[in-house]
């Protein structure tokens, strides 16, 4: 009798638990999974889990191993002996590493040693600051030394004022050993000052240990050359963008084979995120955006044969494949995420086309929640194209009710809007607070062909704005959308979109939220640090009066010129250390809103950059975000 009573009570408790929804506090308790590789013996996945602590305002990291066939994780203190060290030459003699080196005089005390308390900075060219850091004359350099205690390192850049690894995001993936252990390959943009700020021309250089000489392996290409790897048969492979100054160009997969650079993805209408060779060097597996997701692809390597090069999509589904980790028999180990789930480690069987989840860092948490539902829709744009739109519905959605609805504007402007999982712009969390989220794959999104991706450059306020409005108008036709309670939100280019739409929305929206958005294209050009970006996307400089594309960016497509049409409340968020979209953009927008008499608020994070990274700041961000929506929507 007790057992009979226990079962329904137990099921009732599960039902109650499942009604919980995601909260900002819970979001920042989730473990963040990062794979480190497959163990030397091939039996385990080695990974780390970083867990934020709001109370301590920092994160804790722990390391684990997990059987590649599935099983329970084991915490380990050190991963050094578990993983093959790519930085040790294959013959075991040498170690390659990187250190920051002071090269240029920049500070006042560099020029005037007797005035050591001065805090002056003196520059003769651009690149005086980058992302969130001022240039103090220090550069990342690659060193090597004998692989033994007490060995002295040799700087292979020899005092040059260039970076390798690349700042701000490069790491030891920017340098590798050649298979014969005789040379080191490294990525660097060998330009300085203003020339650095206007170019994307990184190259792959080869330094020979015996001769001490360096050659440029990719000199013929003027855009990005990145991510060097060697195939199992010794062929240098890397990612290439052709055009200098265009950071969102098509990323192709290049293999150097017997003196010829073979472009394996030249005839494929997509762009590569990251890649990994098959065990025997016959295929390359890579991740790429496709139709609002990121999936696993393969391309064959023909070598000297006349076999046709063919790109094939392997996985399908409403999820993102993210990191590629390694192989185990017929399985490829990778990470996967979707809008309801942070990244976990999976195994995908290439023969059976089947999935197996290996890590379960956050599974118990998600099992206790009522999750949002994501729907994939296609909307016809004003120029007759088919546009994918993600619609995220609240947990326990009831189609007989009416819900406030948010138009989510993605940044980039050419970053994919897929089944991503963000710890700030978390669409599941927004839905959990009772909002429907409309997320269009508007013009400029990779994953819908190169032409669609490129259409946004020099047209920031053009067709893309019609795409946004087409998406929200189509979804607003649903009876469960409260058309009197529509909001518009976004960051970076998404913030620009918010500012621009606020001047052309014709009373569609009741409230706006813009984070680190471009408000004034002219002052943006004058203060952003990566000038190549503005040169390309804006069409040129504001003083080029005969440049029609540029002048349209600084007039018609400048949100500042539409301010007199702003008529709804707006929350403006800005990071003080954001040098990509500098603080003046947010200040100008807030000042305009206040002087127009609009309900507006300025949320300023003096120590944050283009993102919000500190746990307590992130909680304030979420608190103010949802408080604003409650006040104004």
Residue, then its C-alpha position, 0 to 999 in steps of 0.5 A: x500500500x505504501x508503494x502504491x501511494x509513493x508512486x503518485x506522490x513522487x510523480x507529483x513532486x517531479x511535476x512540481x519541480x518541472x514547473x521551475x524556470x530559468x532565473x538569472x541566479x541559476x544561469x550563473x550557477x551553471x558549470x561551463x564546459x571546455x574540452x581540453x582533448x583526448x588523453x594520450x591512451x585514447x580512453x578519456x576525454x579531458x575537460x574543465x568546468x568553470x563555475x562562477x561564484x556571484x558571492x566571490x565575484x570570480x569563477x572556480x575551475x576544476x578538471x575532469x576525465x570522462x571515458x570516451x565510451x561513456x561513464x562517470x567523470x573523475x576529478x583530477x588535479x592536473x592534466x599535464x600528464x594526461x594530454x599530449x603537449x603540442x608545444x613540445x617538438x615531436x622529437x622531444x628536444x624543444x618546448x615552444x611558448x609565448x611571453x609578452x616583451x617590451x619593445x616600444x617606448x610609449x609611456x612618459x617614463x620610457x622617454x623621461x626616466x627621471x619622471x617615473x611617476x608620470x602617467x603620460x602615454x605618447x603615440x605616433x600611430x594608431x593601434x594605441x588601444x585594442x579591444x579593452x587594453x591600451x598599448x604600453x609598447x608590449x608585444x606577444x612573442x614566440x620563444x623556444x628552448x631546450x626541453x629541460x630545466x634551466x634552459x634559456x628561451x630564444x625569441x624567434x621574433x627577435x625584437x619585432x614590434x608584432x604580436x604572436x599570438x595575436x591580441x586580444x584573443x590568440x593563444x598557443x593555437x597560433x603556433x605549432x611545430x613542423x612534423x620534423x621538429x626543425x621549424x616553428x610556424x606562427x600566425x602574425x600580422x606584421x604591421x605596426x601602428x596605423x597600418x595595423x589598425x586598417x588591415x586584417x592581413x595576418x600570415x603564417x610564418x615559418x622559423x627555422x631553428x638551424x638557420x634562424x631565418x623566417x619565411x612567409x608561407x602565405x605571402x600571396x594572400x592579403x586577408x586573414x590566414x589563421x589556425x595552422x595545423x598539419x595533417x597526419x601525412x604532414x600537409x600544412x592546413x589552415x583557414x583563409x579569408x581572401x580580402x584585406x580589411x574584411x573580417x567576415x569574409x568567407x573562411x576557406x579551408x586550405x591544404x598545402x600539398x606538394x607546393x600547391x595550395x588547395x582550397x577544399x571549400x572554394x566551390x562550397x557556398x559557406x564559411x568554416x568555423x573550425x576544423x580537424x583532420x581524420x585519423x588517416x588524413x583522408x578527410x577534414x571535418x569542420x563546423x560551419x553555420x547552416x540554416x540557423x544552426x551550426x553543424x558538422x561537415x566533412x570534405x575529402x582530401x584528394x591528394x594526387x588523385x583526380x577524385x572530385x572534392x565534395x563537401x558533405x553535411x553530416x549532422x542535422x537538427x536544432x542544435x549547434x555543434x561547437x568544439x571538435x575534440x578528437x576521435x575514438x574508433x568510429x566516433x568523433x568527440x565534440x561539444x553541442x549546445x542549443x538555446x535551452x542547454x549550455x555546452x556538454x560533451x557528446x560522442x557522434x558515431x560516424x557510421x551509425x549517425x547516432x549521438x551519445x551524451x558523455x558529460x552531464x554537468x548541468x543535466x540535473x538542473x535542466x531536468x528540474x526546469x520547464x524549458x522554452x520551446x524553439x520554433x523555426x519559421x520562414x518569413x518572406x522578406x520585402x525583396x521576396x527572399x525566404x528568411x529563417x526566424x527563430x521563435x522562442x516560446x515561454x515555458x508552459x506556453x498557452x496559445x490561448x493567452x497573449x504574451x509580450x514579445x521581444x524582437x532580438x537583434x543580433x550583433x556582429x553584424x555578420x555573426x551567426x544567429x544559431x542555437x547558441x547559449x549565452x550567459x547574458x543574451x539568454x533567450x531561454x531566460x527571457x522566455x522564462x520571464x514570460x516573453x516570446x522572443x523573435x530572432x530573425x536570421x536577417x541579412x548579414x547572417x552566415x549559414x545562408x550563403x555567401x551573398x546573403x552574408x555579404x549584403x549587410x556591408x555598406x547597407x547597415x540601415x537598408x534591407x536588413x531593417x526591412x528584414x527585422x520588421x518583416x520578422x516581427x510583423x509576421x509573428x505579430x499576426x499570431x493571436x497569442x502575441x500582444x501587439x500592444x506590448x512589443x519590445x526591441x533589444x540588441x547589442x553591438x550591431x544589434x544595439x545599432x539596430x535598436x537605435x535605428x529602429x527607434x527612429x523608423x518603427x512607426x509605433x510598433x514597439x513600446x520599449x527599447x534596450x540597446x547595449x554597446x550599440x553604434x549611435x553615431x557612425x561618424x564619431x564611431x569611425x573616429x574612435x573605434x580601434x579596428x579601423x579596417x572594420x569601419x572602412x569596410x562596413x561603412x564604405x570609407x571615411x566620413x570626409x570622403x565626400x565623393x564616396x556615395x556608399x560612405x556618405x550614405x552610412x554617415x547620413x541616411x544610415x546614421x541613427x543619430x539623424x533619426x533621433x527626433x523621431x524617437x518616441x518610446x522609452x529606451x534603456x542604454x547600456x555601455x561598457x567603459x572599456x569597450x574600445x570597439x564601440x567606445x563609451x561616447x556612443x552610449x553617452x550620446x544616445x542617452x543625452x539625446x533621449x534625456x534632452x528629448x524628454x523620453x523615459x530613459x536610463x543609462x546603465x554604465x559598467x566602467x570596468x567591462x568591455x564589449x561584454x559583461x564578464x564579472x558575475x556580480x555585474x552580470x547579475x546587475x545587468x539581468x536585474x536591470x534588463x528585466x526591471x526595465x521590461x516590467x516598467x515599460x512593457 
